[in-house]
Amino acid sequence: MITPGLPHQNNTQQIGYKLLSILDFQGKKAENVKKTLISTCLWNDPIENKSSAYNVSPQTVRNYAEEQGVEVVEKLLQ
């Protein structure tokens, strides 16, 4: 049985891909941190729930966000 996606699912994916291209974290786990932050924001879910899906700890996500937080906010506001 095929379950149709949510009507807004494609729009959400497009927004997620655009945000991935905007964020510029540096480091070994940067890609997973970006994915965690974006999925957390898009689905309004706690970091603890999303971080395990991307094999990164919630504290690592917080550390990246604190370290590069100002740059991230400025880029997202543009």
PQR file with spaces between the fields and no chain letter, atoms N, CA, C, O and H, PARSE charges and radii, in Angstrom:
ATOM       1  N    MET     1       0.842   -1.177    0.000 -0.4000 1.5000
ATOM       2  CA   MET     1       0.000    0.000    0.000 -0.0000 2.0000
ATOM       3  C    MET     1       0.891    1.245    0.000  0.5500 1.7000
ATOM       4  O    MET     1       1.839    1.332    0.781 -0.5500 1.4000
ATOM       5  N    ILE     2       0.593    2.184   -0.855 -0.4000 1.5000
ATOM       6  CA   ILE     2       1.349    3.427   -0.936 -0.0000 2.0000
ATOM       7  C    ILE     2       0.577    4.520   -0.210  0.5500 1.7000
ATOM       8  O    ILE     2      -0.598    4.767   -0.481 -0.5500 1.4000
ATOM       9  H    ILE     2      -0.177    2.114   -1.489  0.4000 1.0000
ATOM      10  N    THR     3       1.261    5.152    0.700 -0.4000 1.5000
ATOM      11  CA   THR     3       0.644    6.246    1.454 -0.0000 2.0000
ATOM      12  C    THR     3       1.090    7.564    0.850  0.5500 1.7000
ATOM      13  O    THR     3       2.287    7.846    0.786 -0.5500 1.4000
ATOM      14  H    THR     3       2.215    4.951    0.920  0.4000 1.0000
ATOM      15  N    PRO     4       0.137    8.373    0.406 -0.5600 1.5000
ATOM      16  CA   PRO     4       0.544    9.668   -0.166  0.2800 2.0000
ATOM      17  C    PRO     4       1.173   10.556    0.891  0.5500 1.7000
ATOM      18  O    PRO     4       0.806   10.503    2.065 -0.5500 1.4000
ATOM      19  N    GLY     5       2.122   11.370    0.461 -0.4000 1.5000
ATOM      20  CA   GLY     5       2.782   12.291    1.373 -0.0000 2.0000
ATOM      21  C    GLY     5       1.859   13.428    1.760  0.5500 1.7000
ATOM      22  O    GLY     5       0.792   13.616    1.176 -0.5500 1.4000
ATOM      23  H    GLY     5       2.419   11.413   -0.492  0.4000 1.0000
ATOM      24  N    LEU     6       2.282   14.162    2.732 -0.4000 1.5000
ATOM      25  CA   LEU     6       1.526   15.337    3.133 -0.0000 2.0000
ATOM      26  C    LEU     6       1.532   16.348    1.997  0.5500 1.7000
ATOM      27  O    LEU     6       2.504   16.405    1.244 -0.5500 1.4000
ATOM      28  H    LEU     6       3.149   14.009    3.207  0.4000 1.0000
ATOM      29  N    PRO     7       0.481   17.149    1.847 -0.5600 1.5000
ATOM      30  CA   PRO     7       0.440   18.106    0.740  0.2800 2.0000
ATOM      31  C    PRO     7       1.581   19.108    0.763  0.5500 1.7000
ATOM      32  O    PRO     7       2.009   19.579   -0.291 -0.5500 1.4000
ATOM      33  N    HIS     8       2.075   19.436    1.930 -0.4000 1.5000
ATOM      34  CA   HIS     8       3.141   20.420    2.049 -0.0000 2.0000
ATOM      35  C    HIS     8       4.525   19.783    2.156  0.5500 1.7000
ATOM      36  O    HIS     8       5.514   20.484    2.373 -0.5500 1.4000
ATOM      37  H    HIS     8       1.728   19.053    2.786  0.4000 1.0000
ATOM      38  N    GLN     9       4.604   18.461    2.005 -0.4000 1.5000
ATOM      39  CA   GLN     9       5.872   17.770    2.201 -0.0000 2.0000
ATOM      40  C    GLN     9       6.941   18.231    1.212  0.5500 1.7000
ATOM      41  O    GLN     9       8.086   18.433    1.615 -0.5500 1.4000
ATOM      42  H    GLN     9       3.801   17.892    1.828  0.4000 1.0000
ATOM      43  N    ASN    10       6.609   18.402   -0.063 -0.4000 1.5000
ATOM      44  CA   ASN    10       7.602   18.839   -1.040 -0.0000 2.0000
ATOM      45  C    ASN    10       8.104   20.233   -0.733  0.5500 1.7000
ATOM      46  O    ASN    10       9.297   20.503   -0.873 -0.5500 1.4000
ATOM      47  H    ASN    10       5.678   18.238   -0.391  0.4000 1.0000
ATOM      48  N    ASN    11       7.216   21.130   -0.314 -0.4000 1.5000
ATOM      49  CA   ASN    11       7.637   22.482    0.054 -0.0000 2.0000
ATOM      50  C    ASN    11       8.594   22.447    1.242  0.5500 1.7000
ATOM      51  O    ASN    11       9.589   23.172    1.260 -0.5500 1.4000
ATOM      52  H    ASN    11       6.247   20.912   -0.199  0.4000 1.0000
ATOM      53  N    THR    12       8.304   21.626    2.208 -0.4000 1.5000
ATOM      54  CA   THR    12       9.153   21.505    3.384 -0.0000 2.0000
ATOM      55  C    THR    12      10.526   20.969    2.993  0.5500 1.7000
ATOM      56  O    THR    12      11.542   21.438    3.506 -0.5500 1.4000
ATOM      57  H    THR    12       7.496   21.037    2.193  0.4000 1.0000
ATOM      58  N    GLN    13      10.566   19.999    2.096 -0.4000 1.5000
ATOM      59  CA   GLN    13      11.845   19.462    1.648 -0.0000 2.0000
ATOM      60  C    GLN    13      12.642   20.523    0.898  0.5500 1.7000
ATOM      61  O    GLN    13      13.854   20.625    1.088 -0.5500 1.4000
ATOM      62  H    GLN    13       9.741   19.618    1.679  0.4000 1.0000
ATOM      63  N    GLN    14      11.998   21.298    0.067 -0.4000 1.5000
ATOM      64  CA   GLN    14      12.684   22.350   -0.671 -0.0000 2.0000
ATOM      65  C    GLN    14      13.271   23.389    0.281  0.5500 1.7000
ATOM      66  O    GLN    14      14.396   23.852    0.093 -0.5500 1.4000
ATOM      67  H    GLN    14      11.013   21.215   -0.087  0.4000 1.0000
ATOM      68  N    ILE    15      12.504   23.747    1.295 -0.4000 1.5000
ATOM      69  CA   ILE    15      13.000   24.698    2.299 -0.0000 2.0000
ATOM      70  C    ILE    15      14.201   24.102    3.029  0.5500 1.7000
ATOM      71  O    ILE    15      15.196   24.788    3.266 -0.5500 1.4000
ATOM      72  H    ILE    15      11.590   23.371    1.448  0.4000 1.0000
ATOM      73  N    GLY    16      14.102   22.832    3.380 -0.4000 1.5000
ATOM      74  CA   GLY    16      15.205   22.165    4.064 -0.0000 2.0000
ATOM      75  C    GLY    16      16.481   22.151    3.239  0.5500 1.7000
ATOM      76  O    GLY    16      17.564   22.409    3.764 -0.5500 1.4000
ATOM      77  H    GLY    16      13.295   22.275    3.188  0.4000 1.0000
ATOM      78  N    TYR    17      16.361   21.851    1.944 -0.4000 1.5000
ATOM      79  CA   TYR    17      17.536   21.846    1.072 -0.0000 2.0000
ATOM      80  C    TYR    17      18.136   23.243    0.932  0.5500 1.7000
ATOM      81  O    TYR    17      19.356   23.401    0.896 -0.5500 1.4000
ATOM      82  H    TYR    17      15.481   21.642    1.517  0.4000 1.0000
ATOM      83  N    LYS    18      17.278   24.246    0.853 -0.4000 1.5000
ATOM      84  CA   LYS    18      17.767   25.625    0.742 -0.0000 2.0000
ATOM      85  C    LYS    18      18.525   26.011    2.016  0.5500 1.7000
ATOM      86  O    LYS    18      19.596   26.614    1.946 -0.5500 1.4000
ATOM      87  H    LYS    18      16.287   24.118    0.882  0.4000 1.0000
ATOM      88  N    LEU    19      17.973   25.666    3.163 -0.4000 1.5000
ATOM      89  CA   LEU    19      18.642   25.976    4.434 -0.0000 2.0000
ATOM      90  C    LEU    19      19.973   25.238    4.556  0.5500 1.7000
ATOM      91  O    LEU    19      20.942   25.791    5.076 -0.5500 1.4000
ATOM      92  H    LEU    19      17.103   25.177    3.220  0.4000 1.0000
ATOM      93  N    LEU    20      20.026   23.994    4.080 -0.4000 1.5000
ATOM      94  CA   LEU    20      21.293   23.249    4.113 -0.0000 2.0000
ATOM      95  C    LEU    20      22.368   23.960    3.317  0.5500 1.7000
ATOM      96  O    LEU    20      23.535   23.973    3.706 -0.5500 1.4000
ATOM      97  H    LEU    20      19.239   23.545    3.658  0.4000 1.0000
ATOM      98  N    SER    21      21.971   24.551    2.201 -0.4000 1.5000
ATOM      99  CA   SER    21      22.961   25.238    1.378 -0.0000 2.0000
ATOM     100  C    SER    21      23.408   26.562    1.997  0.5500 1.7000
ATOM     101  O    SER    21      24.502   27.045    1.703 -0.5500 1.4000
ATOM     102  H    SER    21      21.023   24.541    1.885  0.4000 1.0000
ATOM     103  N    ILE    22      22.576   27.147    2.846 -0.4000 1.5000
ATOM     104  CA   ILE    22      22.898   28.432    3.474 -0.0000 2.0000
ATOM     105  C    ILE    22      23.846   28.249    4.655  0.5500 1.7000
ATOM     106  O    ILE    22      24.789   29.022    4.823 -0.5500 1.4000
ATOM     107  H    ILE    22      21.688   26.754    3.085  0.4000 1.0000
ATOM     108  N    LEU    23      23.600   27.235    5.467 -0.4000 1.5000
ATOM     109  CA   LEU    23      24.402   27.024    6.664 -0.0000 2.0000
ATOM     110  C    LEU    23      25.807   26.580    6.294  0.5500 1.7000
ATOM     111  O    LEU    23      25.991   25.765    5.390 -0.5500 1.4000
ATOM     112  H    LEU    23      22.833   26.607    5.331  0.4000 1.0000
ATOM     113  N    ASP    24      26.781   27.110    6.983 -0.4000 1.5000
ATOM     114  CA   ASP    24      28.177   26.811    6.663 -0.0000 2.0000
ATOM     115  C    ASP    24      28.941   26.456    7.931  0.5500 1.7000
ATOM     116  O    ASP    24      29.800   27.214    8.381 -0.5500 1.4000
ATOM     117  H    ASP    24      26.632   27.773    7.717  0.4000 1.0000
ATOM     118  N    PHE    25      28.627   25.311    8.499 -0.4000 1.5000
ATOM     119  CA   PHE    25      29.356   24.844    9.661 -0.0000 2.0000
ATOM     120  C    PHE    25      30.633   24.165    9.197  0.5500 1.7000
ATOM     121  O    PHE    25      30.677   23.573    8.119 -0.5500 1.4000
ATOM     122  H    PHE    25      27.929   24.695    8.133  0.4000 1.0000
ATOM     123  N    GLN    26      31.655   24.254   10.008 -0.4000 1.5000
ATOM     124  CA   GLN    26      32.933   23.604    9.732 -0.0000 2.0000
ATOM     125  C    GLN    26      33.175   22.552   10.802  0.5500 1.7000
ATOM     126  O    GLN    26      32.873   22.774   11.975 -0.5500 1.4000
ATOM     127  H    GLN    26      31.619   24.734   10.884  0.4000 1.0000
ATOM     128  N    GLY    27      33.711   21.423   10.407 -0.4000 1.5000
ATOM     129  CA   GLY    27      34.046   20.393   11.374 -0.0000 2.0000
ATOM     130  C    GLY    27      33.630   19.019   10.902  0.5500 1.7000
ATOM     131  O    GLY    27      32.989   18.857    9.863 -0.5500 1.4000
ATOM     132  H    GLY    27      33.956   21.243    9.455  0.4000 1.0000
ATOM     133  N    LYS    28      34.011   18.040   11.691 -0.4000 1.5000
ATOM     134  CA   LYS    28      33.815   16.644   11.329 -0.0000 2.0000
ATOM     135  C    LYS    28      32.329   16.261   11.270  0.5500 1.7000
ATOM     136  O    LYS    28      31.923   15.478   10.412 -0.5500 1.4000
ATOM     137  H    LYS    28      34.531   18.172   12.535  0.4000 1.0000
ATOM     138  N    LYS    29      31.537   16.804   12.164 -0.4000 1.5000
ATOM     139  CA   LYS    29      30.125   16.439   12.235 -0.0000 2.0000
ATOM     140  C    LYS    29      29.211   17.540   11.716  0.5500 1.7000
ATOM     141  O    LYS    29      28.016   17.545   12.010 -0.5500 1.4000
ATOM     142  H    LYS    29      31.867   17.440   12.861  0.4000 1.0000
ATOM     143  N    ALA    30      29.759   18.461   10.955 -0.4000 1.5000
ATOM     144  CA   ALA    30      29.012   19.643   10.517 -0.0000 2.0000
ATOM     145  C    ALA    30      27.762   19.298    9.724  0.5500 1.7000
ATOM     146  O    ALA    30      26.707   19.895    9.941 -0.5500 1.4000
ATOM     147  H    ALA    30      30.730   18.457   10.716  0.4000 1.0000
ATOM     148  N    GLU    31      27.865   18.351    8.816 -0.4000 1.5000
ATOM     149  CA   GLU    31      26.716   18.011    7.964 -0.0000 2.0000
ATOM     150  C    GLU    31      25.565   17.447    8.791  0.5500 1.7000
ATOM     151  O    GLU    31      24.408   17.802    8.567 -0.5500 1.4000
ATOM     152  H    GLU    31      28.722   17.867    8.640  0.4000 1.0000
ATOM     153  N    ASN    32      25.874   16.571    9.743 -0.4000 1.5000
ATOM     154  CA   ASN    32      24.837   15.997   10.597 -0.0000 2.0000
ATOM     155  C    ASN    32      24.241   17.038   11.532  0.5500 1.7000
ATOM     156  O    ASN    32      23.048   16.991   11.835 -0.5500 1.4000
ATOM     157  H    ASN    32      26.814   16.282    9.925  0.4000 1.0000
ATOM     158  N    VAL    33      25.045   17.960   11.981 -0.4000 1.5000
ATOM     159  CA   VAL    33      24.550   19.037   12.838 -0.0000 2.0000
ATOM     160  C    VAL    33      23.584   19.913   12.056  0.5500 1.7000
ATOM     161  O    VAL    33      22.525   20.277   12.569 -0.5500 1.4000
ATOM     162  H    VAL    33      26.013   17.999   11.735  0.4000 1.0000
ATOM     163  N    LYS    34      23.934   20.253   10.827 -0.4000 1.5000
ATOM     164  CA   LYS    34      23.052   21.069    9.990 -0.0000 2.0000
ATOM     165  C    LYS    34      21.714   20.373    9.774  0.5500 1.7000
ATOM     166  O    LYS    34      20.655   20.987    9.909 -0.5500 1.4000
ATOM     167  H    LYS    34      24.794   19.957   10.411  0.4000 1.0000
ATOM     168  N    LYS    35      21.769   19.103    9.441 -0.4000 1.5000
ATOM     169  CA   LYS    35      20.537   18.350    9.204 -0.0000 2.0000
ATOM     170  C    LYS    35      19.679   18.288   10.460  0.5500 1.7000
ATOM     171  O    LYS    35      18.455   18.399   10.390 -0.5500 1.4000
ATOM     172  H    LYS    35      22.629   18.604    9.331  0.4000 1.0000
ATOM     173  N    THR    36      20.322   18.111   11.603 -0.4000 1.5000
ATOM     174  CA   THR    36      19.591   18.055   12.870 -0.0000 2.0000
ATOM     175  C    THR    36      18.904   19.381   13.163  0.5500 1.7000
ATOM     176  O    THR    36      17.722   19.407   13.505 -0.5500 1.4000
ATOM     177  H    THR    36      21.316   18.021   11.660  0.4000 1.0000
ATOM     178  N    LEU    37      19.635   20.478   13.031 -0.4000 1.5000
ATOM     179  CA   LEU    37      19.052   21.795   13.296 -0.0000 2.0000
ATOM     180  C    LEU    37      17.888   22.109   12.366  0.5500 1.7000
ATOM     181  O    LEU    37      16.856   22.620   12.801 -0.5500 1.4000
ATOM     182  H    LEU    37      20.595   20.457   12.753  0.4000 1.0000
ATOM     183  N    ILE    38      18.056   21.807   11.105 -0.4000 1.5000
ATOM     184  CA   ILE    38      17.011   22.116   10.138 -0.0000 2.0000
ATOM     185  C    ILE    38      15.775   21.264   10.379  0.5500 1.7000
ATOM     186  O    ILE    38      14.660   21.785   10.375 -0.5500 1.4000
ATOM     187  H    ILE    38      18.894   21.392   10.752  0.4000 1.0000
ATOM     188  N    SER    39      15.950   19.980   10.587 -0.4000 1.5000
ATOM     189  CA   SER    39      14.782   19.134   10.825 -0.0000 2.0000
ATOM     190  C    SER    39      14.098   19.481   12.143  0.5500 1.7000
ATOM     191  O    SER    39      12.878   19.377   12.262 -0.5500 1.4000
ATOM     192  H    SER    39      16.856   19.557   10.590  0.4000 1.0000
ATOM     193  N    THR    40      14.886   19.892   13.126 -0.4000 1.5000
ATOM     194  CA   THR    40      14.310   20.331   14.395 -0.0000 2.0000
ATOM     195  C    THR    40      13.420   21.552   14.194  0.5500 1.7000
ATOM     196  O    THR    40      12.318   21.626   14.737 -0.5500 1.4000
ATOM     197  H    THR    40      15.878   19.977   13.030  0.4000 1.0000
ATOM     198  N    CYS    41      13.906   22.497   13.414 -0.4000 1.5000
ATOM     199  CA   CYS    41      13.129   23.717   13.165 -0.0000 2.0000
ATOM     200  C    CYS    41      11.901   23.455   12.310  0.5500 1.7000
ATOM     201  O    CYS    41      10.810   23.936   12.616 -0.5500 1.4000
ATOM     202  H    CYS    41      14.801   22.436   12.973  0.4000 1.0000
ATOM     203  N    LEU    42      12.079   22.693   11.238 -0.4000 1.5000
ATOM     204  CA   LEU    42      10.970   22.469   10.308 -0.0000 2.0000
ATOM     205  C    LEU    42       9.839   21.668   10.927  0.5500 1.7000
ATOM     206  O    LEU    42       8.669   21.909   10.631 -0.5500 1.4000
ATOM     207  H    LEU    42      12.965   22.303   10.989  0.4000 1.0000
ATOM     208  N    TRP    43      10.181   20.721   11.781 -0.4000 1.5000
ATOM     209  CA   TRP    43       9.145   19.861   12.363 -0.0000 2.0000
ATOM     210  C    TRP    43       8.818   20.229   13.803  0.5500 1.7000
ATOM     211  O    TRP    43       8.039   19.537   14.458 -0.5500 1.4000
ATOM     212  H    TRP    43      11.131   20.525   12.022  0.4000 1.0000
ATOM     213  N    ASN    44       9.407   21.314   14.300 -0.4000 1.5000
ATOM     214  CA   ASN    44       9.124   21.791   15.657 -0.0000 2.0000
ATOM     215  C    ASN    44       9.263   20.661   16.674  0.5500 1.7000
ATOM     216  O    ASN    44       8.353   20.381   17.454 -0.5500 1.4000
ATOM     217  H    ASN    44      10.039   21.876   13.767  0.4000 1.0000
ATOM     218  N    ASP    45      10.407   20.036   16.641 -0.4000 1.5000
ATOM     219  CA   ASP    45      10.696   18.875   17.470 -0.0000 2.0000
ATOM     220  C    ASP    45      11.952   19.167   18.284  0.5500 1.7000
ATOM     221  O    ASP    45      12.824   19.895   17.809 -0.5500 1.4000
ATOM     222  H    ASP    45      11.146   20.263   16.007  0.4000 1.0000
ATOM     223  N    PRO    46      12.073   18.629   19.484 -0.5600 1.5000
ATOM     224  CA   PRO    46      13.283   18.867   20.284  0.2800 2.0000
ATOM     225  C    PRO    46      14.539   18.292   19.640  0.5500 1.7000
ATOM     226  O    PRO    46      14.477   17.303   18.910 -0.5500 1.4000
ATOM     227  N    ILE    47      15.656   18.910   19.911 -0.4000 1.5000
ATOM     228  CA   ILE    47      16.938   18.449   19.381 -0.0000 2.0000
ATOM     229  C    ILE    47      17.201   17.006   19.802  0.5500 1.7000
ATOM     230  O    ILE    47      17.759   16.227   19.029 -0.5500 1.4000
ATOM     231  H    ILE    47      15.707   19.714   20.504  0.4000 1.0000
ATOM     232  N    GLU    48      16.812   16.652   20.998 -0.4000 1.5000
ATOM     233  CA   GLU    48      17.058   15.309   21.502 -0.0000 2.0000
ATOM     234  C    GLU    48      16.400   14.250   20.616  0.5500 1.7000
ATOM     235  O    GLU    48      16.957   13.169   20.426 -0.5500 1.4000
ATOM     236  H    GLU    48      16.359   17.285   21.626  0.4000 1.0000
ATOM     237  N    ASN    49      15.225   14.554   20.078 -0.4000 1.5000
ATOM     238  CA   ASN    49      14.530   13.584   19.228 -0.0000 2.0000
ATOM     239  C    ASN    49      15.178   13.459   17.856  0.5500 1.7000
ATOM     240  O    ASN    49      15.265   12.356   17.316 -0.5500 1.4000
ATOM     241  H    ASN    49      14.772   15.433   20.233  0.4000 1.0000
ATOM     242  N    LYS    50      15.629   14.558   17.290 -0.4000 1.5000
ATOM     243  CA   LYS    50      16.167   14.535   15.931 -0.0000 2.0000
ATOM     244  C    LYS    50      17.642   14.158   15.876  0.5500 1.7000
ATOM     245  O    LYS    50      18.086   13.585   14.881 -0.5500 1.4000
ATOM     246  H    LYS    50      15.558   15.454   17.729  0.4000 1.0000
ATOM     247  N    SER    51      18.405   14.459   16.905 -0.4000 1.5000
ATOM     248  CA   SER    51      19.846   14.216   16.854 -0.0000 2.0000
ATOM     249  C    SER    51      20.184   12.732   16.717  0.5500 1.7000
ATOM     250  O    SER    51      21.153   12.377   16.047 -0.5500 1.4000
ATOM     251  H    SER    51      18.045   14.925   17.714  0.4000 1.0000
ATOM     252  N    SER    52      19.402   11.875   17.339 -0.4000 1.5000
ATOM     253  CA   SER    52      19.699   10.443   17.246 -0.0000 2.0000
ATOM     254  C    SER    52      19.528    9.921   15.820  0.5500 1.7000
ATOM     255  O    SER    52      20.203    8.970   15.426 -0.5500 1.4000
ATOM     256  H    SER    52      18.614   12.163   17.883  0.4000 1.0000
ATOM     257  N    ALA    53      18.640   10.531   15.051 -0.4000 1.5000
ATOM     258  CA   ALA    53      18.436   10.106   13.661 -0.0000 2.0000
ATOM     259  C    ALA    53      19.656   10.400   12.799  0.5500 1.7000
ATOM     260  O    ALA    53      19.877    9.737   11.785 -0.5500 1.4000
ATOM     261  H    ALA    53      18.092   11.303   15.371  0.4000 1.0000
ATOM     262  N    TYR    54      20.449   11.391   13.196 -0.4000 1.5000
ATOM     263  CA   TYR    54      21.626   11.780   12.422 -0.0000 2.0000
ATOM     264  C    TYR    54      22.940   11.412   13.109  0.5500 1.7000
ATOM     265  O    TYR    54      24.003   11.903   12.730 -0.5500 1.4000
ATOM     266  H    TYR    54      20.271   11.929   14.020  0.4000 1.0000
ATOM     267  N    ASN    55      22.864   10.550   14.115 -0.4000 1.5000
ATOM     268  CA   ASN    55      24.051   10.043   14.822 -0.0000 2.0000
ATOM     269  C    ASN    55      24.951   11.142   15.364  0.5500 1.7000
ATOM     270  O    ASN    55      26.168   11.120   15.180 -0.5500 1.4000
ATOM     271  H    ASN    55      22.000   10.151   14.424  0.4000 1.0000
ATOM     272  N    VAL    56      24.335   12.092   16.029 -0.4000 1.5000
ATOM     273  CA   VAL    56      25.083   13.167   16.669 -0.0000 2.0000
ATOM     274  C    VAL    56      24.417   13.434   18.023  0.5500 1.7000
ATOM     275  O    VAL    56      23.202   13.293   18.156 -0.5500 1.4000
ATOM     276  H    VAL    56      23.347   12.110   16.179  0.4000 1.0000
ATOM     277  N    SER    57      25.197   13.810   19.003 -0.4000 1.5000
ATOM     278  CA   SER    57      24.618   14.039   20.327 -0.0000 2.0000
ATOM     279  C    SER    57      23.973   15.426   20.388  0.5500 1.7000
ATOM     280  O    SER    57      24.412   16.345   19.696 -0.5500 1.4000
ATOM     281  H    SER    57      26.185   13.924   18.894  0.4000 1.0000
ATOM     282  N    PRO    58      22.941   15.581   21.210 -0.5600 1.5000
ATOM     283  CA   PRO    58      22.312   16.894   21.364  0.2800 2.0000
ATOM     284  C    PRO    58      23.301   17.965   21.820  0.5500 1.7000
ATOM     285  O    PRO    58      23.194   19.123   21.418 -0.5500 1.4000
ATOM     286  N    GLN    59      24.256   17.580   22.655 -0.4000 1.5000
ATOM     287  CA   GLN    59      25.239   18.546   23.132 -0.0000 2.0000
ATOM     288  C    GLN    59      26.150   19.013   22.002  0.5500 1.7000
ATOM     289  O    GLN    59      26.534   20.182   21.965 -0.5500 1.4000
ATOM     290  H    GLN    59      24.342   16.639   22.982  0.4000 1.0000
ATOM     291  N    THR    60      26.495   18.134   21.099 -0.4000 1.5000
ATOM     292  CA   THR    60      27.317   18.520   19.947 -0.0000 2.0000
ATOM     293  C    THR    60      26.579   19.550   19.099  0.5500 1.7000
ATOM     294  O    THR    60      27.172   20.532   18.653 -0.5500 1.4000
ATOM     295  H    THR    60      26.183   17.185   21.130  0.4000 1.0000
ATOM     296  N    VAL    61      25.302   19.329   18.880 -0.4000 1.5000
ATOM     297  CA   VAL    61      24.494   20.279   18.106 -0.0000 2.0000
ATOM     298  C    VAL    61      24.480   21.637   18.804  0.5500 1.7000
ATOM     299  O    VAL    61      24.640   22.674   18.160 -0.5500 1.4000
ATOM     300  H    VAL    61      24.820   18.531   19.242  0.4000 1.0000
ATOM     301  N    ARG    62      24.292   21.625   20.094 -0.4000 1.5000
ATOM     302  CA   ARG    62      24.275   22.888   20.853 -0.0000 2.0000
ATOM     303  C    ARG    62      25.632   23.589   20.777  0.5500 1.7000
ATOM     304  O    ARG    62      25.695   24.810   20.631 -0.5500 1.4000
ATOM     305  H    ARG    62      24.162   20.783   20.617  0.4000 1.0000
ATOM     306  N    ASN    63      26.704   22.826   20.875 -0.4000 1.5000
ATOM     307  CA   ASN    63      28.048   23.419   20.813 -0.0000 2.0000
ATOM     308  C    ASN    63      28.295   24.085   19.464  0.5500 1.7000
ATOM     309  O    ASN    63      28.817   25.199   19.412 -0.5500 1.4000
ATOM     310  H    ASN    63      26.653   21.835   20.994  0.4000 1.0000
ATOM     311  N    TYR    64      27.926   23.419   18.376 -0.4000 1.5000
ATOM     312  CA   TYR    64      28.082   24.011   17.048 -0.0000 2.0000
ATOM     313  C    TYR    64      27.244   25.284   16.937  0.5500 1.7000
ATOM     314  O    TYR    64      27.705   26.298   16.414 -0.5500 1.4000
ATOM     315  H    TYR    64      27.502   22.514   18.418  0.4000 1.0000
ATOM     316  N    ALA    65      26.020   25.220   17.431 -0.4000 1.5000
ATOM     317  CA   ALA    65      25.126   26.382   17.324 -0.0000 2.0000
ATOM     318  C    ALA    65      25.654   27.553   18.146  0.5500 1.7000
ATOM     319  O    ALA    65      25.580   28.699   17.701 -0.5500 1.4000
ATOM     320  H    ALA    65      25.645   24.396   17.856  0.4000 1.0000
ATOM     321  N    GLU    66      26.179   27.287   19.327 -0.4000 1.5000
ATOM     322  CA   GLU    66      26.739   28.354   20.152 -0.0000 2.0000
ATOM     323  C    GLU    66      27.987   28.950   19.512  0.5500 1.7000
ATOM     324  O    GLU    66      28.173   30.167   19.497 -0.5500 1.4000
ATOM     325  H    GLU    66      26.239   26.356   19.688  0.4000 1.0000
ATOM     326  N    GLU    67      28.831   28.080   18.989 -0.4000 1.5000
ATOM     327  CA   GLU    67      30.096   28.524   18.426 -0.0000 2.0000
ATOM     328  C    GLU    67      29.897   29.383   17.174  0.5500 1.7000
ATOM     329  O    GLU    67      30.612   30.363   16.967 -0.5500 1.4000
ATOM     330  H    GLU    67      28.680   27.092   19.002  0.4000 1.0000
ATOM     331  N    GLN    68      28.929   29.013   16.349 -0.4000 1.5000
ATOM     332  CA   GLN    68      28.729   29.711   15.090 -0.0000 2.0000
ATOM     333  C    GLN    68      27.334   30.313   14.995  0.5500 1.7000
ATOM     334  O    GLN    68      26.844   30.598   13.902 -0.5500 1.4000
ATOM     335  H    GLN    68      28.348   28.217   16.517  0.4000 1.0000
ATOM     336  N    GLY    69      26.708   30.502   16.131 -0.4000 1.5000
ATOM     337  CA   GLY    69      25.325   30.937   16.181 -0.0000 2.0000
ATOM     338  C    GLY    69      25.032   32.271   15.533  0.5500 1.7000
ATOM     339  O    GLY    69      24.039   32.390   14.815 -0.5500 1.4000
ATOM     340  H    GLY    69      27.106   30.271   17.018  0.4000 1.0000
ATOM     341  N    VAL    70      25.845   33.266   15.756 -0.4000 1.5000
ATOM     342  CA   VAL    70      25.596   34.595   15.209 -0.0000 2.0000
ATOM     343  C    VAL    70      25.627   34.557   13.686  0.5500 1.7000
ATOM     344  O    VAL    70      24.779   35.157   13.025 -0.5500 1.4000
ATOM     345  H    VAL    70      26.651   33.169   16.339  0.4000 1.0000
ATOM     346  N    GLU    71      26.605   33.852   13.139 -0.4000 1.5000
ATOM     347  CA   GLU    71      26.702   33.735   11.685 -0.0000 2.0000
ATOM     348  C    GLU    71      25.481   33.028   11.111  0.5500 1.7000
ATOM     349  O    GLU    71      24.969   33.428   10.065 -0.5500 1.4000
ATOM     350  H    GLU    71      27.293   33.366   13.677  0.4000 1.0000
ATOM     351  N    VAL    72      25.018   31.998   11.774 -0.4000 1.5000
ATOM     352  CA   VAL    72      23.877   31.243   11.295 -0.0000 2.0000
ATOM     353  C    VAL    72      22.624   32.110   11.283  0.5500 1.7000
ATOM     354  O    VAL    72      21.886   32.119   10.298 -0.5500 1.4000
ATOM     355  H    VAL    72      25.434   31.673   12.623  0.4000 1.0000
ATOM     356  N    VAL    73      22.383   32.825   12.348 -0.4000 1.5000
ATOM     357  CA   VAL    73      21.203   33.688   12.430 -0.0000 2.0000
ATOM     358  C    VAL    73      21.248   34.755   11.352  0.5500 1.7000
ATOM     359  O    VAL    73      20.238   35.014   10.697 -0.5500 1.4000
ATOM     360  H    VAL    73      22.982   32.817   13.148  0.4000 1.0000
ATOM     361  N    GLU    74      22.395   35.374   11.159 -0.4000 1.5000
ATOM     362  CA   GLU    74      22.515   36.402   10.129 -0.0000 2.0000
ATOM     363  C    GLU    74      22.247   35.851    8.745  0.5500 1.7000
ATOM     364  O    GLU    74      21.575   36.499    7.943 -0.5500 1.4000
ATOM     365  H    GLU    74      23.215   35.164   11.691  0.4000 1.0000
ATOM     366  N    LYS    75      22.758   34.668    8.449 -0.4000 1.5000
ATOM     367  CA   LYS    75      22.543   34.070    7.137 -0.0000 2.0000
ATOM     368  C    LYS    75      21.077   33.701    6.933  0.5500 1.7000
ATOM     369  O    LYS    75      20.533   33.889    5.845 -0.5500 1.4000
ATOM     370  H    LYS    75      23.304   34.141    9.100  0.4000 1.0000
ATOM     371  N    LEU    76      20.444   33.185    7.964 -0.4000 1.5000
ATOM     372  CA   LEU    76      19.039   32.810    7.833 -0.0000 2.0000
ATOM     373  C    LEU    76      18.145   34.026    7.680  0.5500 1.7000
ATOM     374  O    LEU    76      17.113   33.957    7.011 -0.5500 1.4000
ATOM     375  H    LEU    76      20.886   33.033    8.849  0.4000 1.0000
ATOM     376  N    LEU    77      18.522   35.128    8.285 -0.4000 1.5000
ATOM     377  CA   LEU    77      17.708   36.348    8.168 -0.0000 2.0000
ATOM     378  C    LEU    77      17.841   36.992    6.796  0.5500 1.7000
ATOM     379  O    LEU    77      16.949   37.724    6.368 -0.5500 1.4000
ATOM     380  H    LEU    77      19.360   35.185    8.828  0.4000 1.0000
ATOM     381  N    GLN    78      18.941   36.728    6.103 -0.4000 1.5000
ATOM     382  CA   GLN    78      19.103   37.271    4.761 -0.0000 2.0000
ATOM     383  C    GLN    78      18.164   36.561    3.857  0.5500 1.7000
ATOM     384  O    GLN    78      18.119   36.852    2.661 -0.5500 1.4000
ATOM     385  H    GLN    78      19.666   36.133    6.451  0.4000 1.0000
